[in-house]
Amino acid sequence: MERKKWILFFLLLGASFVWGIIYWLFIAK
């Protein structure tokens, strides 16, 4: 259970990081 929580956490972190880059790219244009 503990490992599943960490995987979900890092998955969420990675997703928000990717969306942050996409958002920044659109703002930079």
C-alpha positions, -999 to 999 in steps of 0.1 A, spaced: 0 0 0 28 24 9 46 19 -24 14 25 -43 10 58 -26 45 69 -36 40 58 -72 8 78 -74 26 108 -58 54 108 -83 30 102 -112 11 133 -101 43 152 -97 55 142 -131 22 151 -147 21 186 -131 57 191 -142 49 182 -178 18 205 -178 39 232 -163 64 231 -192 35 230 -217 19 260 -200 52 279 -199 58 272 -236 24 287 -245 31 317 -223 65 322 -238 51 325 -273 
